[in-house]
Structures are given as structure tokens and as C-alpha cells.
């Protein structure tokens, strides 16, 4: 049996790659150092979870699903606009199927964090954290 984290991660990677986010350079992995030649890149990973039990029924569980998009641009003046455009592309790709092919009950809207390199490299990182709601056991 596949762990729910693996199912969600792989489903979202496939969904983002099919929408050509990051030119299809989407990986199921936590962020690590990136060479500029590897950018743009989007990584998907899952954090912990919370369970909400409704009486004696099966609990609804929520897992934070993090999407990290890293980009490089030749012009620092367009970095904000590119970060916003890439966040929008990710959001639209997810909105196309908020059940991840039926694996989840719903993906709830994200919190968004945008940061830029302070080393003068014209690198921006957009982090979108979604809540994936599903029915099942925490394992």
C-alpha cells in the first residue's frame, strides 16, 4: 500500500508537469542547492498532518503540501513579475483538479511566501503551502 504522502506528492508532480510548470522540470523532492542551469525548477513535498475526527466516523486528515518554485532571470527588474506569473501558473494547474485525480477530497488554498536572493544572483523562490484534505488513516 502506498503512503498518502507519496500518492499526493506524485499526483501533484504529474499535474504540474502536465501543465508545463517550470518547463516540466518538476520533482518530488525537498529543496536543495540549485545550479542556475537547472532553473526554473519546481519541487513538491509534504509536511506533517492534523486529524479532525467527526464523532466516531473516519477522520478527515489534512497534510500540508508544499510547492517550491525556484527561478532565475537575467533582469532583476522583472523578478517580481516572474515570481507572480509562476505562482499563478502553479495555482491554475492545481485548480484544474483540486482532488489530485481523486486521491484527495480537496486541496485548500495556499499560503504564499516569495523570497529573492540577496547574493545578487537574480534568483527568486516562490513557496506555496496547500492543505490537502482526505479521508483515511494517518499512515
N, C-alpha and C positions, 0 to 999 in steps of 0.2 A: 504494500500500500504506500502511495506517495504522500509525503507530508504536505499539509495545506500550504506551508510557506513555499515549497518547491513548485506546487501547482500554480499559485498566484504569480510568483516570480516569472516562471516560464511562459505563462499565458500573457503577461504584460509585455515581456520582451518580444514575443511574437507579434503582438498587436502593434507595438511601437515600430518594430522593424518593417512590418507590412505597410505602415503609414509613412515610411521612409524618414522617420525622425533620425537626425544625425546622419543622414545619407545611408541609413540602415545599419550604422555602427552602434548597435545596442547590445549590451552584455548583462548577464545575470551575475553580478559581482559587486562587491563593495568598492568604493572609490580608492584609487591608488595613484601614485605619481603618473602623470601622463606626459609623453613626449608631444610637443606641438604637432608633429607629423601625424599623430594618432587622433587629432581633434578634427571635427567635433565628435564627441562620444557621449553616449547616454548609458548610465548604469542603473540597474534596478536591484533592490534588496529589501528584506523585511526585517523590521524590528520586533519587539515583544508584542504582547497582546493583552486585552482585557476581556473578561467574560461577563455577560449580563444574563442572569437566569430569570426567566419569566415563570414563576411558580415552579411546578415540577416538570415543566416542559424542557426539551432540549435547549441548551443555552445558545444565544446568539453571541458570537465572538467577533472581536474586532482586532485586526492586526494592522499596525502602521506599515504601509508600503511606500518606500522611499524611491523616488526617481531623481537621479542626479545627472544633469546635463552639463558638460564642460565644453566650452567653445573657445576658439581663437579667432581674432580678427586683426587684419593689418592696420586698421584705423581705430584708435581709442575713442574717437568721437561717435562711432556707430555701435559701440559695445552695449550700451543700454538698450538701444532699439533692437539689436540682435538677440539680447537676452530675453526681452519681452516677446519677440517673434517666436523664439524657440520654446518658451514656456507655453505660449498659445498653441503651438503645433502639438506639444505633448498633451495639453488639456483636450484639444479637439480629438486626438487619437483615442484617448481614454473615453471621452463622451460618446464615441461611436459604439462602444459596447461596455456599459458600466457593470456588466456581470462577468466579464472576462470569459466569455464563451460558456457561461452557465456555472463556472466554478465558484462564483461569489453571489451573494444576494444583491450586493450593491457596492460601488466604490463611492465614498463620500468625498466632497470637495476638499482640495488641498490647502495646506498652509504653504506659503512660498517664501523662500529666502534666496536673495540674489547677492552674490559677492563678486568682487573683482580683485585680480592680482594686484598686489602692492609693489611687485618687483618690476613694474614697467613692461610686462610681457603681453599686455592686451588679452588677457585670459579672463573669461567670466564663468562663474559656476552658478547654475540655477538648480535649487533643490526644492522639489515639490513633495510633500508628505501627504499621502492619501490614507484614509481609513478604509480598509476592506472589511465589509461585514459579511459574515457567513454563518451558517448553522452547522454545528458539529462539535466534536470534542477538541480540546486544546492540542492534542498530539498531532 
